[in-house]
Each structure stands twice: as structure tokens, then as C-alpha cells.
Amino acid sequence: MKLMPLIFVAGLFMPSPGIAADRLTDQEVKALVARVEQDRDRFDDALDGKLKQTILRGPSGEVNVDKYLNDFQESIDRVEERLKPGYAASAEVATLLHHGSAIDAFLRQQPAGTKGASEWNKLAADLKTLAAAYGADFPLAANGAVRRIGDGEVAAAADAIAKSAERLKKALDTDLKKDASIDKPTREGIVGEADQMSKDAKALRDRVKDGKPSSAEADRLLAQAAKLQAFIESHKAPTSSSAWSGFSTPLQSVAGAYGISRSSGGQ
């Protein structure tokens, strides 16, 4: 009996990869951090001088608001220094968001119409956008996770997937030639799916490297991966299963970068 076509198998077993969310590129994150710095300066200028001497309780103890604003500035500077194509500065952004959250809590306790409150509201909106880019909320909870997968990591993951898909093509061809239930057109169609996955991964890699929006390319790649995973798990081809085992980490990186929870399926 001939094997069911891949698309039918995928329809029965394929896990939904989800819908990729738009993500900020490294350059967009840098621009956002620069805007946070500008808005911090405007808030500092607008805040009443007497209020700056108020004591604020933060993670490192009690300090006055003015000192905390200086620490906030230093945390912004640190993010700007450390944010690189190969390093997303997640720890540094976490520190920045913690400083911002303490100031936010302090401002929310002040009377309506406090000088500088409008400037803070604008800054808080930017901090909320920054937090979202790192998979977090603002204000940040004391133990809130802050993690961003940067452009370099996404591009490297996509490149690894493209190369692994080339190896998977050969493995599928080897396995399916040994299966008498699969005719040549069916085998070529399935191998073609692996070839398409390699092309999709390269398209994602190139879009990310060019700093272009890439959520649609991520969607396509993850959907293609889900189809192939469903086939490999149902067919239990030994060479192909072994080849597929190398996909888990880079696929998780891509999914995480676009806000998708992806089951590894044990692979």
C-alpha cells in the first residue's frame, strides 16, 4: 500500500506552529533605547526639584529620587554600550527595567497633576515597548524574566536550519528509496518539502540580516518544519529521524524570537 501524501499526513498530525509576532530588529531596539534616554532627560528636567530629594526604596536600598534617576541613566548607558549583533543585552535591559519600575511605582503614589508626570507617562510607554521586545512586561515584576533573541542569533539559527535541511533531504531520499510502498513521485515530493524548508530558512536569514520585517518568513519556516516533523515521526525512518534531531535547538530559537511556543515533539 502506498504511503499517504505528505500534506494529508501533516493534516492529521501536524502541530500548529502559531502565528509569528512582529519583532523589533537590533537597530529598532537601539533607536528605542535612544528614545528612552531622551525621554528620561525630559522627565528629569520637568520633575520638581523638591520631589527629587524624596527617598525612594529600590533593590539596593533607600536612595533619593535624584540618585535613582542617575542610576537609571547609567543603566541606559550600559545597554547602549553592550547591545551588539551577537549580544542582546538582556541582563542590562533587565536592570534598566527594574530601575524604571521603581520610579514608576513612586510616581503612581504622587498626587494627580504632579510636575513631570506627563513626561513620565511618555517614557513609561517606551519602557513598555522595550519590555515587550524582551518578552517582559512593564512595570517589571521582581522576578520577571527578561530575554531577547537578537538578530545575530536568529540569523545563525536560520542558517543552521538551512544547512540541516540539506542533510535531511539526503536522509529522506535514502530512507524512502528503501520503502517499496513509496513510489518515485511521492518520494520526490517529500524530499522537495525538505528542499523548501532549506529555502525558507535562507529567506528568513537574509531578511533578518538585512534588518527587514521577517515575521511572515518565520511563519512559513515553522509551518514547513511542522509538516516535516509530523511526517518523520509518523514514518519512523531511522536516517531521517537522526537527521531531524539536530533541528530542535535552532527551531526553538526562531520560535522564541517571534513569540511562539513550540513543542519539540521529543526531538
GIVEN-V129998 format. One line per field, one symbol per residue. burial: 1 if it has 24 or more other C-alpha atoms within 12 Angstrom, else 0. A space follows every 10 residues. Layout:
# GIVEN-V129998
burial = ???
This chain:
# GIVEN-V129998
burial = 0000110001 0001111101 1111111011 0111111011 1011001000 1100010100 0001111110 1110111111 0010100111 1111111111 1111111000 0000011011 1011111111 1111111111 0000011111 1111111111 1111111111 1110110000 0100011011 1111111111 1111111110 1011111111 1111111111 1110101011 1011111111 1111111111 0101100
